[in-house]
Amino acid sequence: MPGIWLPGYRAASHPVIAINRMKSTSDQMRRTLTRLLYTLPILFLAFFYAYPLLAILRVSFGDGAGLGNVAVLLGTLGMWQVVWFTTWQAALSTLLTVLAGLPLAYVFATYEFPGKTLVHALLTIPFVMPTVVVAAAFTALIGHNGVLNQLLQAWLGLDAPPIRLEQTIWLILLVHVFYNVAVIIRTVGGFWSNLNPHLAESAAALGGSPWTVFRTVTLPLLLPSVLAASLLVFLFCFTSFGVILILGGLRFATIEVEIYRQAVSYFNLPAAAVLAILQLIVTFTVMVFYTRLQSRVSRPLQARARRRARRPVTRRQWGVVMLALVATGVGLLAPLGALAVRSLTVGSDGVTFAYYAALGENLRQSAFFVPPIEAVRNSLFFAGATLLVSLPLGIIGAYMLAQERSRWAAIFDPLLLLPLGTSAVTLGFGYIVAMGPLRTSLWLVPVAHSLIALPFVVRTFLPALRALDVRLREAAATLGAGPVRSWWTVDVPLLMRAVLISAAFAFAISLGEFGATLLIARPDRPTMPMVIYQALSRPGLLNYGQAMAMSTILMVVTGVALMAIEQFRLPGAEEF
């Protein structure tokens, strides 16, 4: 009986005490296993991200001789000019991207119209396209012999192309907007669609004009998501490499381009290391602010009265939708369409599939070690391997960051995003220096791709995880479900869409990755971006036509992956 001690009674044999001890042991094992899982993404970053960077620093400054070069570099005017150009062009590109993206975000958040899913997916294609493809697309559209220049010359009877934007800052800004406007549309548009419509309706009922309602109600509510998306766009523009290198020529150089020149052209690793450290400092600072802002806009979807997208009714509403679609077609889809057109018409008076047929051959005058079509197979293989690595690590990392009470979450959140702001050239050289015999392994390419895809998986899955109502898990526990069964019956079904979206993003990111692949991939295992770059860098109509054809194939494959994202995207979710 309780409270009575009996001689010879062994307290440890009491069934309640034994059950409690077993439960305590089980909880301790579960906590240990959870900590071990959380260490996996940290170990991955430590070995494949921190270790190569430290190897470069060791090679550059290990003997102390590079410190003098650092002092000279920091004292040169040219270095600070590069830093200043990198900063102001990123800020201006971000401002233009926000101005271009907010109206489109409003249209997608407010109206439902035929083809919306398709247009939404097409808007995201530029974001995952490699820079060489974008360069080819804009060359095909507004280059010296581009489609638009040829049409204007024919219509206006001009002897010279009227559009001359090659190697100008205006083309750089235009391409940055082209690349990043999808960030604003998806992030801000998703949050906008989740705003409580009753707030704006109440303000309007009190006599507020549409502009007053937007300025005093809608804009303050949108501001965290706008700032978060702007910081992300600023980061991408700040670390811009291929756009500046290919379209800017020798006149312009960001920190990323200068790292490439110092490391490759001059083999000045100390200078490249200093610039890489400077870039990392800026990147980490931006990521800290970004992660804090995004945590504010990630709230349980059930707690918000979601506004429903409605079909346009009045002529004015249809006019707004049509204007947005025209702007989308002209500003974003025209370069991609011109790319497809040039792949069929370059060097020919009519339509020809000769350049697509040539992808299956390795002709003598071609620029490739193997038939270019092999690059499609290699890219698909690397993308699949990237998926197997980055998806589990990203999901584990998201669960780690979702622990609101964890004091380490505020630190690891920006750390998991650091690969986005790190020079791909620096990482490539780090792999060459640090990996030894592994630098010739086929698996080094998907590892590098996984490092780049990991932040996208985390940032795509994390908002959905944070939006999951914890009361559902509590209800499952009340009904007797253990932690594993609760996760299987609650988390897995509700988060499966986010998993599929993260997988599609990782796949698409791997297909378009160019910078790191160019340095570490074997010549006999080229990817599609490598083939495009090799073809564009060689003279000859055949090489240019093959580049257009391969770029079009990559565009189509990427579009299919992004259509999968649209099919599984959470309605109104604000993740990118």
N, C-alpha and C positions, 0 to 999 in steps of 0.2 A: 504494500500500500504506500502511496506517496507520503513522504515525510516521516516514515518509520524505518529505522535501521534494523535489519535482521542479521543475526550472526551467520557468517558464512556466505552472505550475499555478495556477489561480485558486481559492482556498479558497472563495470565495462561491458558486462553481458546483457545489460538492459537493452531491449530492442530499440527504444527511442534514441538512446545515446549512440548506439551502433549506427543507426540510420543517419543521425546528424553527422557522425564522423565520416561516413561514406560520402555524404553530400558535400562536406567540407573538402574532402580529398578530390572529389569530382570537380568542384568549382576551382580548386587550385590548379588541377591539370588543364582545365579549360582556359584559365588565365594564362598559364604557361604556353599552351599551344597558340593562343591568340598573339602573345608577344612574339613568339617565333615567326608567325606569319607576317606580322608587321615589320619584322626586320628584313624580309625579302626585298621589297623595293628599296630600302635603305642600303642594303648590301649591293644591289644592282647599281645604284647611283654611285656608291663608293668605288666600286671596281671599274665600271665602264665610263664614269664621268669624272669623278674627282681624281682617280689615279692617273689617267692620261694627262690631265691638266697639271698635276703635280710633277709628272715626268718631264713635261716641257719646261716648267720652272727649274727643275733640277738641272736639266741640260743647259738651260740658258744662263742660270745664275749660280750654278753649283761651285764653280771655281772663283767666283767673285769678279771675274773680268767683265761680266756684262753690266755691272753696276755703273761703271763709267758711261757706258752707252745709254743707260737709262737717264742719267742726269743730263746728257747732251740732248736726248730726245725730248725730255720734258721742257728744256729751255728753248726749243726751236719754235719759231712762229708757225711753221707749216703744220706741226702736230695740232696746235690749238685751232688753226683754221679748219682742219679736218673735224675736230670735235665740235666746233661751232656750226659748220655746215651740216653735220650729222644731226645736231639738235634742232636747228631751225627748220630744216626740210622735213624732219619727222613731225614737229609741231604743226607746221602748215599742212602737211599731208593729212594729219589727224583731223584738223579743223575742217578741211574740205570733205573728208570722208564722212564726218558727222553731218555736215550740211546736206550732203547728197543722200545719206542713209536715213535720216529721220523722216522725211516725207514718205519714203518707201516703207519704212517700218510702220508708219501710221496706216497706210493703205492695207498692208498685210494683216495688221492687228484688227482692223475695223471691218473690212469687207470680205465677203465670200464671193468668188467669181470663177467661171469655168477656166480650167488650166492653172489654178493657183498652186497646186502641188508641184506641177511640172516647172513653173516659173521659179518657185521657191528653191527647187533643187538646182536649176540652172544658175541661179544667182550665186550658189556656193561653189560651183565648179572652179572659177578663177582662184579661189582661196587655196585650193590644193593643187593647182597646176604648177609645174616647175617653171622657173623664170625663163628658161630657154624657150618653152612653148609660148609663154606670154610675149616674149620678144619677137618670136616668129609671127604670132598673131597680129601684133601691132605693126610689124613690118609689112605683113600681107594687107593690112587695112590702110594705113596712112604713110607707108614708106614711099621712097622715091618712085617705085613702080607698083605701089599698092593699088588695091581695087578702087578705093575712093578717089585717089589722085587720077587714075586713068579715066574714071567716069567724069570727073569734073573737067579734065582736059578735053574729053570728047564733047561734052555738052556746051562748054564755054569757048571752045576753039582755042585753047591756050597751048603755047609751045613748051612751057615748063610746068612742073607740078606746083599747084597753088599752096599745098600744105607742106610746110617744111619744119617739122618738129623733131627731127632726128638729132640726138645728142644735145638736147636742151633741157632745162630744168622743168619746163612745162610738160614734157613727155614723161619725165620721172614722176611728177606729181599726179599726172593723169593715170599712170599705171598703178601707183600706190592706191589711189581711190578705187581703181578697177579691182585690185587684189582684195582690199579690206572692207569694202562697203557691206559685204555679207555679214561681217562681224556685228555691225551696227543693226542691220535688218533683223538678224536672228536673235541677238541678245536683247536689244531694246524692244523690238517688236514682240518677242515672247513675253517680256515683262509687261508691256503695254496691254496686251490682250488679257492679262490677269488682274488689271486694276479694277477696283470696285466701281461699277458704273453709277451707283447711286450717289457718289460724291459729286461727280460732274453734273448729274441731273439735279441735285439739290442746289448747286451753285447757279445753274441756269434758271431754275425756278425762282430764285431770289433776284433775278434780273441781270445776271451777268452775261455779257456778250460772249460769243465763242472764243475770242482772243483772250478776254479776261478770265474765263474758265480755264483755258489752257495755261495761261501765265501763273495763275494763283493756285490752281488745284492740280492739274495734270503734270505740269513741268516739275514742280517740287517732288511729286511722287516718283517721277521718272528719273530724277537727277542721279540717284545712286547707280542705276543701270547704265545711264549715259556715260557717267564718269568711269565706271568699270570697263565698258566697251572701249572708251577712248584711250584708257591706259593700255589696253591690249593692242589697239591699233598703233599707238605711239611706239610700243615695244617692237612690233613687226617692222615699222618704218625706220626705227632707230638702228635696227640690226640688218637693214636691207643690204643685200650683196649682189645678187644676179641682176636686179633691175638697174642698179647704178653701174655695174661693170659692163653690161652688154649695151644698155641704151644710153648711158651717160658718157661713154668714151673715156678719154683721158682728162677731160675737164673737171670731172666731179669725182669725189672719193669720200665715202663714209668710213667710219672706224673699221667696219667689217672689210671693206675693200682694201683699206690700208694694211690691215693684218695680212691679207692675201699677198699684197705686193711686197711687204717686208719679209714674209716667210718664204714666198716662192721666187719672186724676182731677185731679191737681194740676199736671201737666206740669212736675214738678220733676226734670229729667233728672240734675242732679248727685247728688241723693239716690238716685235709682234706680241710677246708675252705681256709687256707693259700695257699695250693697247687692249689686249684681251682682259687683263685685270680691270682696267678702267671700264670696259664694257660690262663686265660682270657686276661691278659695283652699281652702275646705273640700272642694270637689269634686275638685280636683287631688290633695290629700292622700289622700283616700279612694281615688282611682283608683290611686295609687302602691302602696298596700298591697294593693289588690285584684289588680292585675296580677301582683304578686310571688307572692301566694298561689295564683292560678290557674295560674301557670307550674309550681308544685309539684305540682298535681293533674293536669297534662297530661303524661302519660307514654305511651310506646308501648304500645298495648293488648296486643301480643304478649308483653310482659314480665310481664303479670299473668295469673294463673289466674282466669278470670272465673267467678263463681258463676252457676249456672243458675237462672233463675226456675222454680219448681216449682208444680204444681197443688196447691191445698189438698186435704188428705186427711181430716184429723180434723175433728170438729165445732168444736173450738176454732179451728183454722185458718180454716175457713169463716166462723166468727163474726167473726174479725178482719177478713177481707175484706169481709164484709157491713157491718160497722160502719164501715169506711173508705168504702164506697160510699154508705152512708146519710149520713155526715158530708159527703161531697162533694156529694151531691144537695141536702141542706138548706143547707149553707153557701155553695156556689158556684153550683149550677145553679138553685136556687129563684129568685133574682133575675132570671136570664135567662129562665126559664120564665114568671115573672110578667109580664115585659115583653111576651112574645109573646101571653099571654092578654089583657092590657089593650089590645093593638093590635086585638083582635077584639071586645072587649066593652065598651070605655069608652063611656058614654052610651047604652048599648043594653041592652034586656032579654035579648037573645040574641046569637048570633054574627053579626057583620057584617063585610063586606069593604069598606065604604064609604070608610074612611080610606086603604086601599091604592089604591082607584080614584081618590081625590082627589089622589094624588101625581102623576097625569098631567095635572092641570089647574092653572091659575093663577087661582083664584077671587078675587073682589074682596076678600073678607075675609081672604084668605090673607096670610102674612107674607113672601112670596117675590117676587123679581124675575122669576123664570122658573119654569116648572113644576118641582116638586121632583124629579120623576123624572130631570130633566137632571143632577141632582147625582150620580146613580149612574154615568152615563156619564163625567162629569168626574172622579170619584174613580178609576174604572178607568183612564182615560187618564193621570192623574197618577201612579198606582201603577205603570203600565207604564213611564213615563218614568223614574221613580225607580229602577226595577229596572235599566234600561240604564246609569244613572250610578253607582249605589252598588255594584252587584255587581262590576264590574271593579276599581273603586278599592279596595273592601274586600279582594278577593283579593290584589291587589298589596300592600296594606298588611300583610296577614297574612304573605305571603312575606317582607316586609322584617323583621317582628317575629320571624319564625321563625329568623332568623340568630342563633344563640345567641352567637356571638363578636362580634356587632356591639355596639360601645359605645353606639350611638345607640338601640338597641332599648329600653333601660330608660327612655329619655326619651320616645320617640315612642309607646310603648305607652299610658301614661296620657293623652298628648295626643290620641290618636285617640278616646278615650272622653269627652273634655271636653264635646262637644256634648250628651251625655246630662244633664249637670248644669248646663247653662246655661239661663238663663231664656229661654223661647220668646218672651216679650214683648220682652225686651231685643234678641234677635236680629231680631225683626220690625221694631222701631224702627231698628235698625242698617241693615237693608236699605232702609228708607224714606229714611234720611239719606244712605247711602253709594252706593246703586245708581243714582241719577239716573233717566234714561229707562227703565232696565231694570226699575224697580219696578212697571211696568205690564205687563211681559212675562209671558206664560203660563208660560214656562220657569222663572221665579223660584220658583214653588210646588214643582215637582219637585226643584229645587236645594235648597230648604230641607228638603224631605222626605228627600232623599239625605243631607244633613248629619246628620239624626237617625237614619236607617237605617244609615249607615256603621258606627257602633260595633257594631251588632247583627250585621252581616255579618262584621266582623273577629272578634268574640268567638265566632261560630258556626263559622267556617271555621278559625280558628287552632288550636283543640285537635285537630281532625282532621289538620291539617298537621303539628303537632308529634308526633302519634301515628304518623305514617308512618315505617316502618322505613327508616333511611338505607342499610341494607345492600342493599336492593333497587336503589337508584340506583347503588351501587357495583358491583353485579353487572351491571347494564346497561352501565355504563362499561367494565367488564372485557371484555364481549362486543363492544365496539367502538362502542357507541351514543354519539353526541355529547350535549351538554347539552340541546339542543332535543328530540332524539328520546327521550332518557331521560325528560324531562318528559312528553312525549306518551304514551309507552308505560307509564310507571310512575305518575306523579302523577295524570294526568287520569282514568284508569279507577278508581283507588282513592279519589279525592277527589270524584268526580262526585256522590255522595250529599250530601256536605257543601255542594257548590255549589247543588244543588237546595234544600236546607234553607235556606241563606242567602238564596236568591232568594225563597222563600216568606215568610220573615221580613220581608225588605225590602218585599215587596208588602203584607203585612198591616200593617206599621208605617205605611206611607203611607196606607192606607185609614183608619186611626184617628187620624192626626195632626190636632190641632185648634188648639193655641195659636198657632203661627206662621202657619198658614193663615188664621186669623181676621183677621190684620193685613195680609197681603199679597195674598190672593186677590181677584180682581175680583168685584164683586157679581153680574155676569152669568155667572160661572163658579164657582158655589158647589160645595163638596164635601158629602158626606153629613153629616159632623159639623157643618158650618156650618148646614145646613138644620135639623138637630135642635136646635141651639142657638137659632136664630132662632124656631123653632116653640115651644120651651119658654119663651122670654122674652116671648111675646105671649099675651094672654088669649084665651079662646075654646076651645070644645070641639073645633072643627075643627083648630085648630093643635096642640092637645095630642094628638089622635088621629093626625094626620100624623106628629108626633114619635115616637109609639109605633111606628107602621108603619115609618118610615124607620129607627129604631133596630133593629127586628127584621130588616130587610133587611141592614143593616150587620153585624149579629151573624151572620147566615147566611153572608154572603160571607166574613167573617173566619174562620168555622168551616171553610169549604171550604179556604181557604188553609192552615189549621193541620192539617187532615186530610192535606194533601199533605206537610206536614212530618213527620207521623207515619209516612207510608208510606216516606219516604226516610231517616228518622233512623237513624244508625248504632246497631246494637244495643249497649246499655250505654254509649253515648257520654255524657260528662258535660257537653257544651256545652249552653248554654241555647237 
